[in-house]
Amino acid sequence: MSDIAGHPGVYPVISRALLLSASQQLRNMASIGGNLLQRTRCTYYRDVAMPCNKRQPGSGCPAISGANRMHAVLGTSDFCVATHASDVAVALVALGAEIRLVSATGSRTVKLADLYRLPGDTPEVETDLRPGELISEVLVPRLDWASRSTYVKVRDRQSYEFALCSAAVALDIQDSRIVDARVAVGGVATVPWRLAAVEAALRGAPATPAAFEAATSVAADGARPLSANGFKVSLLQRTVVRALLELTEGSG
Ligand SMILES: Cc1cc2nc3c(=O)[nH]c(=O)nc-3n(C[C@H](O)[C@H](O)[C@H](O)COP(=O)(O)OP(=O)(O)OC[C@H]3O[C@@H](n4cnc5c(N)ncnc54)[C@H](O)[C@@H]3O)c2cc1C
């Protein structure tokens, strides 16, 4: 993770997502494949004394009626509300990255976004990875305009903490108008969550705070807040707006 974060050929959104992940020591040791396939930080999943449908199918999800401030509002089911933990996955999904999977019997390339499964009624199955497959490469499409990209991570403390909400954004701006946009969010969904409707609303709009507010008004559509995480609905929109503003401040 540290090697990729510091590589000059990497888009800022990827580099920033990595640098805001874990700690320097962890980043020095962890791999990109391991980060993309890390398990959720849901406290009920981690506490083996508790029931958890993801760890023990059919045992229940205590988070739904329990301590759920950190949990997901998008992509949830009646069986699981755990968030996806990876930061760099959010950046890679925003950019439409693919991964190459190799096994003893061959190889295939899939969109990273398609690797992750929504929990549905089988939250124990998190990806479409087949037995024996390894991630051997991450392929990021060349988007020259993604040099204007960033990753904003909102968390309870400013270091060594998972996201309450994060936003990966890239903007192609020409003559003060948005020609293309990539937007994905983390910390609020069960998988890295691309906001295609926000991207569509940004295309053709002026690069102004008012247009950002309008385009992101649909960001949390479909959200199902729990007892303690309703704040994520508005935080989601505000985090995306903040990332868009960061990309345009001072650009005239
Ligand atoms: C205290 C703490 C805080 C953290 N904070 C953050 C954070 O804020 N943001 C964030 O994004 N991450 C965070 N992480 C995750 C961390 O950055 C690592 O990515 C994670 O711990 C995985 O480590 P690893 O690379 O050693 O993978 P491993 O633990 O070795 O692997 C994880 C899983 O992936 C599988 N795997 C590994 N490589 C491959 C491959 N190439 N192909 C197929 N399967 C593979 C392994 O078999 C295993 O199942 C945190 C971790 C800790 C412990």
Ligand as a Chemical Component Dictionary entry (heavy atoms), coordinates in Angstrom:
data_LIG
# 
_chem_comp.id                   LIG 
_chem_comp.type                 NON-POLYMER 
_chem_comp.pdbx_formal_charge   0 
_chem_comp.three_letter_code    LIG 
# 
loop_
_chem_comp_atom.comp_id 
_chem_comp_atom.atom_id 
_chem_comp_atom.alt_atom_id 
_chem_comp_atom.type_symbol 
_chem_comp_atom.charge 
_chem_comp_atom.model_Cartn_x 
_chem_comp_atom.model_Cartn_y 
_chem_comp_atom.model_Cartn_z 
_chem_comp_atom.pdbx_ordinal 
LIG C1  C1  C 0 -6.096 -1.491  13.072 1  
LIG C2  C2  C 0 -6.341 -1.507  11.588 2  
LIG C3  C3  C 0 -6.808 -0.348  10.959 3  
LIG C4  C4  C 0 -7.042 -0.351  9.588  4  
LIG N1  N1  N 0 -7.537 0.776   8.976  5  
LIG C5  C5  C 0 -7.834 0.738   7.659  6  
LIG C6  C6  C 0 -8.413 1.875   7.020  7  
LIG O1  O1  O 0 -8.642 2.916   7.623  8  
LIG N2  N2  N 0 -8.684 1.775   5.683  9  
LIG C7  C7  C 0 -8.429 0.635   4.972  10 
LIG O2  O2  O 0 -8.695 0.602   3.767  11 
LIG N3  N3  N 0 -7.891 -0.442  5.554  12 
LIG C8  C8  C 0 -7.590 -0.422  6.869  13 
LIG N4  N4  N 0 -7.050 -1.525  7.467  14 
LIG C9  C9  C 0 -6.773 -2.704  6.639  15 
LIG C10 C10 C 0 -5.273 -2.802  6.321  16 
LIG O3  O3  O 0 -4.864 -1.637  5.628  17 
LIG C11 C11 C 0 -4.963 -4.040  5.456  18 
LIG O4  O4  O 0 -5.341 -3.803  4.145  19 
LIG C12 C12 C 0 -5.684 -5.273  5.906  20 
LIG O5  O5  O 0 -5.419 -5.470  7.269  21 
LIG C13 C13 C 0 -5.268 -6.472  5.048  22 
LIG O6  O6  O 0 -3.904 -6.724  5.311  23 
LIG P1  P1  P 0 -2.990 -7.569  4.311  24 
LIG O7  O7  O 0 -2.745 -6.804  3.075  25 
LIG O8  O8  O 0 -1.811 -8.035  5.121  26 
LIG O9  O9  O 0 -3.904 -8.769  3.859  27 
LIG P2  P2  P 0 -4.104 -10.192 4.510  28 
LIG O10 O10 O 0 -4.570 -10.050 5.915  29 
LIG O11 O11 O 0 -2.893 -11.012 4.235  30 
LIG O12 O12 O 0 -5.275 -10.707 3.579  31 
LIG C14 C14 C 0 -6.613 -10.337 3.735  32 
LIG C15 C15 C 0 -7.448 -11.357 2.991  33 
LIG O13 O13 O 0 -7.224 -11.230 1.593  34 
LIG C16 C16 C 0 -6.716 -12.450 1.048  35 
LIG N5  N5  N 0 -5.734 -12.058 0.041  36 
LIG C17 C17 C 0 -4.599 -11.327 0.233  37 
LIG N6  N6  N 0 -4.006 -11.076 -0.945 38 
LIG C18 C18 C 0 -4.774 -11.659 -1.897 39 
LIG C19 C19 C 0 -4.679 -11.746 -3.334 40 
LIG N7  N7  N 0 -3.699 -11.174 -4.016 41 
LIG N8  N8  N 0 -5.641 -12.440 -3.991 42 
LIG C20 C20 C 0 -6.657 -13.054 -3.311 43 
LIG N9  N9  N 0 -6.790 -13.003 -1.962 44 
LIG C21 C21 C 0 -5.867 -12.300 -1.277 45 
LIG C22 C22 C 0 -6.146 -13.221 2.210  46 
LIG O14 O14 O 0 -6.170 -14.609 1.977  47 
LIG C23 C23 C 0 -7.103 -12.806 3.331  48 
LIG O15 O15 O 0 -8.298 -13.548 3.269  49 
LIG C24 C24 C 0 -6.791 -1.533  8.832  50 
LIG C25 C25 C 0 -6.307 -2.682  9.466  51 
LIG C26 C26 C 0 -6.090 -2.677  10.820 52 
LIG C27 C27 C 0 -5.584 -3.936  11.466 53 
# 
loop_
_chem_comp_bond.comp_id 
_chem_comp_bond.atom_id_1 
_chem_comp_bond.atom_id_2 
_chem_comp_bond.value_order 
_chem_comp_bond.pdbx_ordinal 
LIG C1  C2  SING 1  
LIG C2  C3  SING 2  
LIG C2  C26 DOUB 3  
LIG C3  C4  DOUB 4  
LIG C4  N1  SING 5  
LIG C4  C24 SING 6  
LIG N1  C5  DOUB 7  
LIG C5  C6  SING 8  
LIG C5  C8  SING 9  
LIG C6  O1  DOUB 10 
LIG C6  N2  SING 11 
LIG N2  C7  SING 12 
LIG C7  O2  DOUB 13 
LIG C7  N3  SING 14 
LIG N3  C8  DOUB 15 
LIG C8  N4  SING 16 
LIG N4  C9  SING 17 
LIG N4  C24 SING 18 
LIG C9  C10 SING 19 
LIG C10 O3  SING 20 
LIG C10 C11 SING 21 
LIG C11 O4  SING 22 
LIG C11 C12 SING 23 
LIG C12 O5  SING 24 
LIG C12 C13 SING 25 
LIG C13 O6  SING 26 
LIG O6  P1  SING 27 
LIG P1  O7  DOUB 28 
LIG P1  O8  SING 29 
LIG P1  O9  SING 30 
LIG O9  P2  SING 31 
LIG P2  O10 DOUB 32 
LIG P2  O11 SING 33 
LIG P2  O12 SING 34 
LIG O12 C14 SING 35 
LIG C14 C15 SING 36 
LIG C15 O13 SING 37 
LIG C15 C23 SING 38 
LIG O13 C16 SING 39 
LIG C16 N5  SING 40 
LIG C16 C22 SING 41 
LIG N5  C17 SING 42 
LIG N5  C21 SING 43 
LIG C17 N6  DOUB 44 
LIG N6  C18 SING 45 
LIG C18 C19 SING 46 
LIG C18 C21 DOUB 47 
LIG C19 N7  SING 48 
LIG C19 N8  DOUB 49 
LIG N8  C20 SING 50 
LIG C20 N9  DOUB 51 
LIG N9  C21 SING 52 
LIG C22 O14 SING 53 
LIG C22 C23 SING 54 
LIG C23 O15 SING 55 
LIG C24 C25 DOUB 56 
LIG C25 C26 SING 57 
LIG C26 C27 SING 58 
# 
